[in-house]
Amino acid sequence: MFEILVPGIPIYTSVGFIGFCNISLVEVDGKYVVIDPGHFGNREYLLNALSRRGLKVNDINYVVLTHLHYDHAINALIFKNARVILSEKERDYALAYRERDPYIADMLLDLLKDRIYYVKESDEMLGMKIIELPGHTDGTMGILLKDGTTFVEDAIKYINDAINRATSFTYYDINEANKSIARILNVAKMVVPGHDTPFQVENGNIKPINEV
């Protein structure tokens, strides 16, 4: 099962990006997994959402970081008992691009170094499969559940990116990003994007969950 703890919101302002991403909770075999825990701006909302479900930060067993942009990753620091899952390619990207990507939270590699477990394509954890989705960053990855639910975060930032089969922008490689979008839509049944409502994929059609 999964649920959205904190909804992603596509908001820009005249002085920058708000950065509220979808923060998801997955429960598998009695283990709790938080996918992309967000940043300081939605930390209180996240803590309250966990509390309403009878959970504390120390109850979370795993935190998945689909990539190391600050708006998706900073709150990994509050889950002291959790193993942090990150792709090897994202580690390498963060180190190589820290001066060129203004949103990369490369300091987390040091702050979380004793708890990070690095993964790659087709690795599995609790029956959830890792899929590499480069483009937004080189090491962006997704999590594929057995039922076809796929947490892709900024590999598909907004629903319109899925409808258009093209990313609205990227920090690394636009061609790779568009290939990743095609891959997602080929394998997923339900998609949780980065900053928009989840949607279903049926015969190539995109259906927001509030319209299904």
Residue frames as a rotation matrix with the C-alpha (Angstrom) as fourth column:
MET 1
0.579 0.815 0.000 0.00
0.815 -0.579 0.000 0.00
0.000 0.000 -1.000 0.00
PHE 2
-0.662 -0.747 0.070 1.07
0.740 -0.665 -0.098 3.61
0.120 -0.014 0.993 -0.42
GLU 3
0.590 0.800 -0.109 -0.25
0.804 -0.594 -0.002 7.04
-0.066 -0.087 -0.994 0.34
ILE 4
-0.067 -0.540 0.839 0.76
0.446 -0.768 -0.459 10.62
0.892 0.344 0.292 -0.25
LEU 5
-0.074 -0.044 -0.996 1.82
0.989 -0.129 -0.068 12.18
-0.126 -0.991 0.053 3.05
VAL 6
-0.109 -0.042 -0.993 2.45
0.095 -0.995 0.032 15.62
-0.990 -0.091 0.112 1.58
PRO 7
0.648 0.442 0.621 1.04
0.616 0.176 -0.768 16.61
-0.449 0.880 -0.158 -1.82
GLY 8
-0.546 -0.818 0.182 3.27
0.738 -0.367 0.567 18.05
-0.397 0.444 0.803 -4.52
ILE 9
0.582 0.720 -0.377 2.29
0.484 -0.680 -0.551 21.53
-0.654 0.138 -0.744 -5.65
PRO 10
-0.056 -0.615 0.787 3.51
0.995 -0.100 -0.007 23.18
0.083 0.782 0.617 -8.89
ILE 11
0.880 0.387 -0.275 4.14
0.437 -0.886 0.155 26.70
-0.183 -0.256 -0.949 -7.62
TYR 12
-0.242 -0.905 0.350 6.59
0.907 -0.339 -0.250 29.30
0.345 0.257 0.903 -8.92
THR 13
0.647 0.365 -0.669 7.01
0.572 -0.813 0.109 32.81
-0.504 -0.453 -0.735 -7.59
SER 14
0.934 -0.285 0.216 8.77
-0.051 -0.705 -0.707 35.90
0.354 0.650 -0.673 -8.88
VAL 15
0.330 -0.854 0.402 11.69
-0.942 -0.325 0.082 35.10
0.060 -0.406 -0.912 -6.58
GLY 16
-0.707 -0.698 -0.111 12.02
-0.700 0.714 -0.032 31.37
0.101 0.055 -0.993 -7.16
PHE 17
-0.198 0.540 -0.818 10.58
-0.256 0.777 0.575 27.88
0.946 0.323 -0.015 -6.91
ILE 18
0.350 0.421 0.837 8.61
-0.907 -0.073 0.416 26.88
0.236 -0.904 0.356 -3.79
GLY 19
-0.485 -0.703 -0.520 9.64
-0.623 0.695 -0.357 23.24
0.613 0.151 -0.776 -4.15
PHE 20
-0.140 0.493 0.859 6.82
-0.810 0.443 -0.385 21.27
-0.570 -0.749 0.337 -2.50
CYS 21
-0.635 -0.155 -0.756 7.21
-0.637 0.660 0.399 17.74
0.437 0.735 -0.518 -3.86
ASN 22
0.589 0.758 -0.279 5.06
-0.516 0.619 0.593 14.67
0.622 -0.205 0.755 -3.37
ILE 23
-0.589 -0.671 0.451 6.18
-0.790 0.360 -0.496 12.87
0.171 -0.648 -0.742 -0.22
SER 24
0.299 0.730 -0.615 4.97
-0.625 0.637 0.452 9.28
0.721 0.249 0.646 -0.20
LEU 25
-0.282 -0.285 0.916 4.72
-0.880 0.457 -0.129 6.53
-0.382 -0.843 -0.380 2.40
VAL 26
0.144 0.262 -0.954 4.91
-0.621 0.775 0.120 2.88
0.771 0.575 0.274 1.39
GLU 27
0.066 -0.084 0.994 4.33
-0.893 0.440 0.097 0.00
-0.446 -0.894 -0.046 3.80
VAL 28
0.353 -0.046 -0.934 5.75
-0.608 0.748 -0.267 -3.38
0.711 0.663 0.236 2.79
ASP 29
0.210 -0.255 -0.944 6.06
0.397 0.905 -0.156 -6.43
0.894 -0.342 0.291 5.06
GLY 30
0.723 0.192 -0.664 5.73
0.690 -0.135 0.711 -4.30
0.046 -0.972 -0.230 8.16
LYS 31
-0.383 -0.885 -0.264 8.45
0.827 -0.456 0.330 -1.89
-0.412 -0.092 0.906 7.03
TYR 32
0.714 0.615 -0.335 7.85
0.450 -0.770 -0.453 1.79
-0.536 0.172 -0.826 6.37
VAL 33
-0.368 -0.786 0.497 9.46
0.902 -0.173 0.395 3.58
-0.225 0.594 0.773 3.43
VAL 34
0.510 0.432 -0.744 9.31
0.201 -0.901 -0.385 7.34
-0.836 0.047 -0.546 2.84
ILE 35
0.020 -0.445 0.895 10.00
0.993 0.115 0.035 8.38
-0.119 0.888 0.444 -0.75
ASP 36
-0.422 -0.355 0.834 11.47
0.528 -0.844 -0.092 11.87
0.737 0.402 0.544 -1.20
PRO 37
-0.091 0.394 -0.914 10.97
0.996 0.034 -0.085 13.45
-0.002 -0.918 -0.396 2.25
GLY 38
0.700 0.484 0.526 11.05
0.552 -0.833 0.032 17.07
0.454 0.268 -0.850 1.10
HIS 39
-0.387 -0.856 0.342 12.72
0.490 -0.505 -0.711 20.09
0.781 -0.107 0.615 2.71
PHE 40
-0.927 -0.077 -0.367 12.42
0.368 -0.374 -0.852 22.56
-0.072 -0.924 0.375 5.59
GLY 41
-0.793 0.609 0.005 9.35
-0.588 -0.768 0.254 24.26
0.159 0.198 0.967 4.13
ASN 42
0.191 0.919 -0.345 7.15
-0.660 0.380 0.648 21.17
0.727 0.104 0.679 4.40
ARG 43
-0.727 -0.555 -0.404 8.83
-0.080 0.653 -0.753 19.49
0.682 -0.515 -0.519 7.38
GLU 44
-0.800 0.458 0.389 6.11
-0.500 -0.148 -0.853 20.43
-0.333 -0.877 0.347 9.89
TYR 45
0.191 0.891 -0.412 3.39
-0.981 0.160 -0.109 19.21
-0.032 0.425 0.905 7.53
LEU 46
-0.058 -0.310 -0.949 5.29
-0.424 0.868 -0.258 15.93
0.904 0.387 -0.182 7.08
LEU 47
-0.940 -0.340 -0.015 5.70
-0.115 0.360 -0.926 15.39
0.320 -0.869 -0.378 10.82
ASN 48
-0.458 0.855 0.244 2.01
-0.744 -0.218 -0.631 16.07
-0.486 -0.471 0.736 11.38
ALA 49
0.252 0.538 -0.805 1.05
-0.896 0.445 0.017 13.69
0.367 0.716 0.594 8.57
LEU 50
-0.471 -0.488 -0.735 3.11
-0.140 0.864 -0.484 10.92
0.871 -0.125 -0.475 10.15
SER 51
-0.955 0.095 0.279 1.66
-0.283 -0.032 -0.958 11.64
-0.082 -0.995 0.058 13.59
ARG 52
-0.091 0.992 -0.086 -1.92
-0.974 -0.107 -0.201 11.36
-0.209 0.065 0.976 12.27
ARG 53
0.409 0.170 -0.897 -0.99
-0.548 0.832 -0.092 7.84
0.730 0.529 0.433 11.14
GLY 54
0.972 0.010 0.235 0.45
-0.217 0.431 0.876 6.95
-0.093 -0.902 0.421 14.52
LEU 55
0.575 -0.814 0.087 4.04
0.757 0.488 -0.434 7.11
0.311 0.315 0.897 13.28
LYS 56
0.759 -0.491 -0.428 7.17
-0.115 -0.747 0.654 8.88
-0.641 -0.448 -0.624 14.47
VAL 57
0.550 -0.593 -0.588 10.32
-0.822 -0.259 -0.507 9.58
0.148 0.763 -0.629 12.52
ASN 58
-0.439 -0.792 0.423 12.08
-0.855 0.513 0.073 6.69
-0.275 -0.330 -0.903 14.27
ASP 59
0.188 0.590 0.785 9.44
-0.176 0.806 -0.565 4.27
-0.966 -0.032 0.256 12.94
ILE 60
0.839 0.098 -0.535 10.60
-0.529 -0.083 -0.845 4.83
-0.127 0.992 -0.018 9.35
ASN 61
0.591 -0.585 0.555 12.90
0.268 0.792 0.549 2.05
-0.761 -0.176 0.624 8.15
TYR 62
-0.313 -0.660 0.683 13.95
0.895 0.036 0.445 3.43
-0.319 0.750 0.579 4.75
VAL 63
0.410 0.350 -0.842 14.11
-0.074 -0.907 -0.413 6.80
-0.909 0.232 -0.346 3.05
VAL 64
0.099 -0.315 0.944 14.39
0.938 0.345 0.017 6.76
-0.331 0.884 0.330 -0.74
LEU 65
0.064 -0.140 -0.988 15.93
-0.173 -0.977 0.128 9.79
-0.983 0.163 -0.087 -2.45
THR 66
0.726 0.258 0.638 15.05
0.532 0.378 -0.758 9.72
-0.436 0.889 0.137 -6.14
HIS 67
0.224 -0.747 0.626 17.64
0.627 -0.381 -0.679 12.46
0.746 0.545 0.383 -6.61
LEU 68
-0.222 -0.496 -0.840 19.59
0.975 -0.141 -0.174 14.94
-0.032 -0.857 0.515 -4.49
HIS 69
-0.378 0.173 0.910 17.81
0.188 -0.947 0.259 18.22
0.907 0.269 0.325 -5.19
TYR 70
-0.967 -0.167 0.192 17.22
-0.132 -0.315 -0.940 20.05
0.217 -0.934 0.282 -1.92
ASP 71
-0.354 0.913 0.202 13.41
-0.928 -0.369 0.043 20.15
0.113 -0.172 0.979 -2.25
HIS 72
0.498 0.505 -0.705 13.25
-0.468 0.841 0.272 16.34
0.730 0.195 0.655 -2.33
ALA 73
0.217 -0.613 -0.759 16.10
0.306 0.782 -0.544 15.34
0.927 -0.114 0.358 -0.04
ILE 74
-0.376 -0.551 0.745 16.86
-0.459 -0.588 -0.667 17.63
0.805 -0.592 -0.032 2.93
ASN 75
0.287 0.590 0.754 14.36
-0.939 0.018 0.344 16.05
0.189 -0.807 0.560 5.33
ALA 76
0.489 -0.238 -0.839 16.22
0.046 0.968 -0.248 12.74
0.871 0.083 0.485 5.12
LEU 77
-0.519 -0.806 0.285 18.21
-0.194 -0.214 -0.957 14.17
0.832 -0.552 -0.045 8.03
ILE 78
-0.198 0.493 0.848 15.31
-0.961 -0.267 -0.069 13.79
0.192 -0.828 0.526 10.49
PHE 79
0.827 0.513 -0.230 14.92
-0.481 0.858 0.183 10.03
0.291 -0.041 0.956 10.02
LYS 80
0.126 -0.904 0.409 17.77
-0.991 -0.099 0.088 8.97
-0.039 -0.416 -0.908 12.26
ASN 81
-0.084 -0.116 0.990 16.99
-0.403 0.912 0.073 5.23
-0.911 -0.393 -0.123 12.22
ALA 82
0.829 0.549 0.102 16.35
-0.110 0.340 -0.934 4.91
-0.548 0.763 0.342 8.50
ARG 83
-0.278 -0.822 0.497 18.64
0.558 0.283 0.780 3.55
-0.782 0.494 0.380 5.83
VAL 84
0.278 0.309 -0.910 18.84
-0.427 -0.809 -0.405 6.06
-0.861 0.501 -0.093 2.98
ILE 85
0.155 -0.113 0.981 18.56
0.696 0.718 -0.027 4.69
-0.701 0.687 0.190 -0.56
LEU 86
0.480 -0.124 -0.869 20.31
-0.483 -0.864 -0.143 6.63
-0.732 0.488 -0.475 -3.34
SER 87
0.970 -0.129 0.208 21.58
0.244 0.584 -0.774 5.70
-0.021 0.802 0.597 -6.78
GLU 88
0.154 -0.988 -0.029 25.30
0.752 0.098 0.652 5.38
-0.641 -0.122 0.758 -7.39
LYS 89
-0.209 -0.213 0.955 24.91
0.908 -0.404 0.109 7.57
0.362 0.890 0.278 -10.45
GLU 90
0.728 0.524 0.441 23.31
0.327 -0.832 0.448 10.35
0.602 -0.182 -0.778 -8.40
ARG 91
0.703 -0.591 -0.396 26.22
0.398 -0.135 0.907 10.33
-0.590 -0.795 0.140 -5.98
ASP 92
-0.265 -0.862 0.433 28.61
0.867 -0.017 0.497 10.75
-0.421 0.507 0.752 -8.90
TYR 93
0.094 0.403 0.910 26.42
0.753 -0.627 0.200 13.44
0.651 0.666 -0.363 -10.46
ALA 94
0.934 0.321 -0.158 26.26
0.337 -0.637 0.693 15.39
0.122 -0.701 -0.703 -7.20
LEU 95
0.351 -0.887 -0.301 30.02
0.494 -0.098 0.864 15.40
-0.796 -0.452 0.403 -6.85
ALA 96
-0.464 -0.568 0.680 30.63
0.858 -0.097 0.504 16.35
-0.220 0.817 0.532 -10.48
TYR 97
-0.226 0.510 0.830 27.83
0.636 -0.568 0.522 18.93
0.738 0.646 -0.196 -10.86
ARG 98
0.129 0.336 -0.933 27.72
0.974 -0.219 0.055 20.59
-0.186 -0.916 -0.356 -7.44
GLU 99
-0.596 -0.408 -0.692 29.05
0.313 -0.911 0.267 23.82
-0.740 -0.058 0.671 -8.95
ARG 100
-0.983 0.177 -0.050 26.71
-0.105 -0.318 0.942 23.72
0.151 0.931 0.331 -11.96
ASP 101
-0.202 0.950 -0.239 23.42
0.470 0.308 0.827 22.50
0.859 0.054 -0.508 -10.48
PRO 102
-0.575 -0.126 0.808 22.19
-0.417 -0.805 -0.422 25.14
0.704 -0.580 0.411 -8.00
TYR 103
0.345 0.849 0.400 19.71
-0.838 0.087 0.539 22.81
0.423 -0.521 0.741 -6.31
ILE 104
0.281 -0.275 -0.919 21.95
0.090 0.961 -0.260 19.83
0.955 -0.009 0.295 -5.55
ALA 105
0.737 0.014 0.676 22.23
-0.655 -0.235 0.718 19.08
0.169 -0.972 -0.164 -1.82
ASP 106
0.338 -0.682 -0.648 25.65
-0.127 0.650 -0.750 17.43
0.932 0.336 0.133 -2.05
MET 107
-0.394 -0.494 0.775 26.33
-0.810 -0.212 -0.547 18.01
0.435 -0.843 -0.317 1.66
LEU 108
0.562 0.699 0.443 23.97
-0.821 0.536 0.195 15.12
-0.102 -0.474 0.875 2.39
LEU 109
0.595 -0.417 -0.688 26.56
-0.120 0.799 -0.589 12.70
0.795 0.433 0.425 1.04
ASP 110
-0.562 -0.825 0.050 28.69
-0.110 0.014 -0.994 13.52
0.820 -0.564 -0.099 4.07
LEU 111
-0.454 0.425 0.783 25.93
-0.881 -0.347 -0.322 14.08
0.135 -0.836 0.532 6.61
LEU 112
0.584 0.768 0.262 24.27
-0.778 0.622 -0.088 10.76
-0.230 -0.153 0.961 5.79
LYS 113
-0.044 -0.688 -0.725 27.37
-0.882 0.367 -0.295 8.77
0.469 0.626 -0.623 4.80
ASP 114
-0.862 -0.319 0.394 26.93
-0.488 0.734 -0.473 6.14
-0.138 -0.600 -0.788 7.52
ARG 115
-0.268 0.864 0.426 23.35
-0.112 0.412 -0.904 5.44
-0.957 -0.290 -0.014 6.47
ILE 116
0.215 0.348 -0.912 23.39
-0.910 -0.267 -0.317 5.66
-0.354 0.898 0.260 2.67
TYR 117
-0.115 -0.162 0.980 22.93
0.205 0.962 0.183 2.45
-0.972 0.222 -0.078 0.70
TYR 118
-0.362 -0.113 -0.925 23.76
-0.745 -0.562 0.360 2.91
-0.561 0.819 0.119 -2.98
VAL 119
0.134 0.539 0.832 21.67
0.223 0.802 -0.555 1.15
-0.966 0.259 -0.013 -5.62
LYS 120
-0.781 -0.334 -0.528 21.56
-0.449 -0.287 0.846 0.75
-0.434 0.898 0.075 -9.38
GLU 121
-0.195 0.730 -0.656 19.21
-0.952 0.022 0.307 -0.38
0.238 0.684 0.690 -12.15
SER 122
0.188 0.486 -0.853 17.07
-0.353 0.844 0.403 -3.47
0.916 0.225 0.331 -11.32
ASP 123
-0.917 -0.377 -0.127 18.18
0.010 0.298 -0.955 -3.67
0.398 -0.877 -0.270 -7.68
GLU 124
0.098 0.991 -0.096 15.29
0.105 0.086 0.991 -4.54
0.990 -0.107 -0.096 -5.38
MET 125
-0.960 -0.228 0.161 14.33
-0.140 -0.109 -0.984 -3.71
0.242 -0.967 0.072 -1.81
LEU 126
-0.610 0.758 0.230 11.25
-0.151 0.174 -0.973 -5.20
-0.778 -0.629 0.009 -0.14
GLY 127
-0.152 0.533 0.832 10.08
0.789 0.572 -0.222 -6.27
-0.595 0.623 -0.508 -3.58
MET 128
0.814 0.355 -0.460 10.30
0.070 -0.846 -0.529 -2.73
-0.577 0.399 -0.713 -4.97
LYS 129
0.317 -0.694 0.646 12.44
0.928 0.367 -0.060 -2.39
-0.196 0.619 0.761 -8.07
ILE 130
0.020 -0.449 -0.893 14.88
0.070 -0.890 0.450 0.42
-0.997 -0.072 0.013 -8.82
ILE 131
0.474 0.061 0.878 14.61
0.872 0.107 -0.478 1.93
-0.123 0.992 -0.002 -12.30
GLU 132
-0.473 -0.727 -0.498 17.13
0.562 -0.684 0.464 4.47
-0.678 -0.061 0.732 -13.55
LEU 133
0.525 0.737 0.426 15.51
0.841 -0.373 -0.391 7.55
-0.130 0.564 -0.816 -15.11
PRO 134
-0.401 -0.818 -0.411 18.32
0.726 -0.558 0.402 9.92
-0.559 -0.137 0.818 -16.11
GLY 135
-0.105 0.269 0.957 17.78
0.813 -0.531 0.239 13.36
0.573 0.803 -0.163 -17.52
HIS 136
0.864 0.410 0.291 16.52
0.149 -0.762 0.630 15.67
0.480 -0.501 -0.720 -14.79
THR 137
0.325 -0.910 0.258 19.79
-0.858 -0.169 0.484 14.75
-0.397 -0.379 -0.836 -13.11
ASP 138
-0.257 -0.470 -0.845 22.06
-0.805 0.588 -0.082 11.99
0.535 0.658 -0.529 -14.31
GLY 139
-0.946 -0.225 -0.235 21.23
-0.067 0.840 -0.538 9.79
0.318 -0.493 -0.810 -11.35
THR 140
-0.317 0.906 0.279 17.49
-0.941 -0.264 -0.213 10.35
-0.120 -0.330 0.936 -11.06
MET 141
-0.955 0.038 -0.293 15.75
-0.013 0.986 0.169 7.06
0.295 0.165 -0.941 -10.33
GLY 142
-0.080 0.978 0.194 12.27
-0.854 -0.168 0.493 5.72
0.514 -0.126 0.848 -9.73
ILE 143
-0.822 -0.033 0.568 10.68
-0.401 0.741 -0.538 3.04
-0.404 -0.670 -0.623 -7.58
LEU 144
-0.352 0.678 -0.645 8.43
-0.703 0.263 0.660 0.47
0.618 0.686 0.384 -9.27
LEU 145
-0.357 0.348 0.867 5.95
-0.729 0.477 -0.492 -1.50
-0.584 -0.807 0.083 -7.16
LYS 146
-0.865 -0.011 0.502 4.62
0.176 0.929 0.325 -4.90
-0.470 0.370 -0.801 -8.19
ASP 147
0.062 0.985 0.162 1.20
0.680 0.077 -0.729 -3.44
-0.730 0.155 -0.665 -9.00
GLY 148
0.018 -0.127 0.992 2.69
0.954 -0.296 -0.055 -0.99
0.301 0.947 0.116 -11.50
THR 149
0.967 0.212 -0.141 2.66
0.251 -0.893 0.374 2.05
-0.047 -0.397 -0.916 -9.23
THR 150
0.129 -0.960 0.247 5.79
0.925 0.027 -0.379 4.02
0.358 0.277 0.892 -10.05
PHE 151
0.766 -0.008 -0.643 7.28
0.371 -0.811 0.452 6.83
-0.525 -0.584 -0.619 -7.99
VAL 152
0.314 -0.626 0.714 9.21
0.920 0.016 -0.390 8.92
0.233 0.779 0.582 -10.51
GLU 153
0.252 -0.153 -0.955 9.27
0.562 -0.781 0.274 12.36
-0.788 -0.606 -0.111 -8.88
ASP 154
0.272 -0.060 -0.960 11.08
-0.376 -0.925 -0.048 14.83
-0.886 0.374 -0.275 -11.17
ALA 155
-0.808 -0.373 0.455 11.64
0.244 0.491 0.836 12.37
-0.535 0.787 -0.306 -14.00
ILE 156
-0.300 0.758 0.579 8.07
0.656 -0.277 0.702 13.55
0.693 0.590 -0.414 -14.70
LYS 157
-0.970 -0.191 -0.148 7.74
0.238 -0.648 -0.723 16.78
0.042 -0.737 0.674 -12.78
TYR 158
-0.501 0.834 -0.230 4.23
-0.605 -0.528 -0.596 17.73
-0.619 -0.160 0.769 -13.97
ILE 159
0.107 0.649 0.753 1.33
0.261 0.712 -0.651 15.91
-0.959 0.266 -0.094 -15.62
ASN 160
0.821 0.232 -0.521 1.74
-0.375 -0.470 -0.799 18.03
-0.430 0.852 -0.299 -18.75
ASP 161
-0.219 -0.950 -0.222 5.23
-0.916 0.122 0.382 16.56
-0.336 0.287 -0.897 -19.19
ALA 162
-0.595 0.079 0.800 3.61
0.064 0.997 -0.050 13.13
-0.801 0.021 -0.598 -19.43
ILE 163
0.501 0.860 0.092 0.85
0.242 -0.037 -0.970 14.33
-0.831 0.508 -0.227 -21.76
ASN 164
0.746 -0.257 -0.615 3.38
-0.619 -0.609 -0.495 16.04
-0.247 0.750 -0.614 -24.03
ARG 165
0.865 -0.487 0.123 5.88
0.498 0.864 -0.077 13.17
-0.069 0.128 0.989 -23.76
ALA 166
0.089 -0.842 0.532 8.51
0.508 -0.421 -0.751 15.85
0.857 0.337 0.391 -23.18
THR 167
-0.067 -0.197 -0.978 10.09
0.986 -0.161 -0.035 17.42
-0.150 -0.967 0.205 -20.13
SER 168
0.893 0.423 0.151 9.43
0.435 -0.898 -0.059 21.09
0.111 0.118 -0.987 -19.42
PHE 169
0.521 -0.828 0.205 13.07
-0.698 -0.552 -0.457 21.55
0.491 0.095 -0.866 -18.42
THR 170
0.859 -0.319 -0.401 16.03
0.435 0.867 0.244 19.63
0.269 -0.384 0.883 -17.10
TYR 171
0.773 -0.635 0.006 19.33
-0.487 -0.587 0.647 20.19
-0.408 -0.503 -0.762 -15.31
TYR 172
-0.044 -0.839 0.543 21.33
-0.159 0.543 0.825 17.48
-0.986 -0.050 -0.157 -17.06
ASP 173
-0.953 -0.302 -0.023 20.22
-0.101 0.245 0.964 16.11
-0.286 0.921 -0.264 -20.47
ILE 174
-0.240 0.941 -0.238 16.91
-0.810 -0.329 -0.486 16.87
-0.536 0.076 0.841 -22.15
ASN 175
-0.108 0.175 -0.979 17.15
-0.807 0.560 0.189 13.94
0.581 0.810 0.081 -24.58
GLU 176
-0.836 -0.223 -0.501 17.74
0.089 0.846 -0.526 11.47
0.541 -0.485 -0.687 -21.77
ALA 177
-0.812 0.577 0.085 14.90
-0.294 -0.280 -0.914 13.06
-0.504 -0.767 0.397 -19.81
ASN 178
-0.038 0.834 -0.550 12.47
-0.990 -0.105 -0.091 12.52
-0.134 0.541 0.830 -22.67
LYS 179
-0.344 -0.153 -0.927 13.60
-0.401 0.916 -0.002 8.91
0.849 0.371 -0.376 -23.05
SER 180
-0.993 -0.044 -0.112 12.95
0.085 0.403 -0.911 8.41
0.085 -0.914 -0.396 -19.35
ILE 181
-0.429 0.901 -0.055 9.42
-0.733 -0.384 -0.561 9.80
-0.527 -0.200 0.826 -19.71
ALA 182
0.051 0.417 -0.907 8.76
-0.879 0.450 0.157 7.30
0.474 0.790 0.390 -22.52
ARG 183
-0.681 -0.381 -0.626 10.09
-0.085 0.889 -0.449 4.47
0.728 -0.253 -0.638 -20.39
ILE 184
-0.911 0.371 0.182 7.88
-0.224 -0.072 -0.972 5.39
-0.347 -0.926 0.149 -17.46
LEU 185
-0.118 0.949 -0.292 4.74
-0.906 -0.223 -0.359 5.54
-0.406 0.222 0.886 -19.56
ASN 186
-0.107 0.003 -0.994 5.59
-0.698 0.712 0.077 2.15
0.708 0.703 -0.074 -21.03
VAL 187
-0.644 -0.274 -0.714 5.91
0.185 0.850 -0.493 0.33
0.742 -0.450 -0.497 -17.69
ALA 188
-0.985 0.171 0.006 3.74
-0.057 -0.295 -0.954 2.22
-0.161 -0.940 0.301 -15.20
LYS 189
-0.320 0.947 0.037 0.06
0.796 0.247 0.553 1.92
0.514 0.206 -0.833 -14.39
MET 190
0.873 0.460 -0.160 -0.02
0.470 -0.710 0.524 4.62
0.127 -0.533 -0.837 -11.72
VAL 191
-0.097 -0.933 0.346 2.56
0.707 -0.309 -0.636 7.41
0.701 0.183 0.690 -11.63
VAL 192
0.730 0.158 -0.665 3.49
0.603 -0.606 0.519 9.66
-0.321 -0.780 -0.538 -8.72
PRO 193
0.387 -0.583 0.715 5.23
0.562 -0.466 -0.684 12.68
0.731 0.666 0.147 -10.29
GLY 194
-0.564 -0.785 -0.256 7.36
0.699 -0.288 -0.655 15.28
0.440 -0.548 0.711 -8.58
HIS 195
-0.924 0.128 -0.361 5.12
0.102 -0.825 -0.555 18.31
-0.369 -0.550 0.749 -8.16
ASP 196
-0.507 0.800 -0.319 1.66
-0.792 -0.288 0.538 17.41
0.339 0.526 0.780 -9.40
THR 197
0.245 0.708 0.663 -1.23
-0.861 0.474 -0.187 15.05
-0.446 -0.524 0.725 -8.74
PRO 198
-0.652 -0.434 0.622 -0.67
-0.169 0.883 0.439 11.31
-0.739 0.181 -0.649 -9.36
PHE 199
0.099 0.672 -0.734 -2.14
-0.956 -0.140 -0.257 9.90
-0.275 0.727 0.629 -12.55
GLN 200
0.238 0.061 0.969 -2.98
0.039 0.997 -0.072 6.60
-0.971 0.055 0.234 -14.21
VAL 201
-0.525 -0.405 -0.748 -1.70
-0.774 -0.139 0.618 5.42
-0.354 0.904 -0.241 -17.56
GLU 202
0.020 0.618 0.786 -4.26
0.080 0.783 -0.617 3.48
-0.997 0.076 -0.034 -19.62
ASN 203
0.415 0.096 0.905 -3.56
0.841 0.340 -0.421 2.57
-0.348 0.935 0.060 -23.23
GLY 204
-0.441 -0.735 0.515 -1.22
0.856 -0.517 -0.006 5.54
0.271 0.438 0.857 -23.46
ASN 205
0.222 0.604 0.765 -3.78
0.220 -0.795 0.565 7.94
0.950 0.043 -0.309 -22.02
ILE 206
-0.838 -0.532 -0.125 -3.00
0.299 -0.255 -0.920 10.06
0.457 -0.808 0.372 -18.96
LYS 207
0.217 0.971 0.100 -5.76
0.248 -0.154 0.956 10.26
0.944 -0.183 -0.274 -16.36
PRO 208
-0.597 -0.373 0.710 -5.33
-0.530 -0.480 -0.699 12.31
0.601 -0.794 0.089 -13.17
ILE 209
-0.893 0.205 -0.400 -6.55
0.380 0.819 -0.429 10.31
0.240 -0.536 -0.810 -10.20
ASN 210
-0.637 0.704 -0.314 -9.33
-0.056 -0.448 -0.892 12.78
-0.769 -0.550 0.325 -9.52
GLU 211
-0.142 0.598 -0.789 -10.73
-0.966 -0.259 -0.023 11.99
-0.218 0.759 0.614 -12.98
VAL 212
-0.881 -0.243 -0.406 -10.38
-0.350 0.912 0.214 8.17
0.318 0.331 -0.888 -12.87
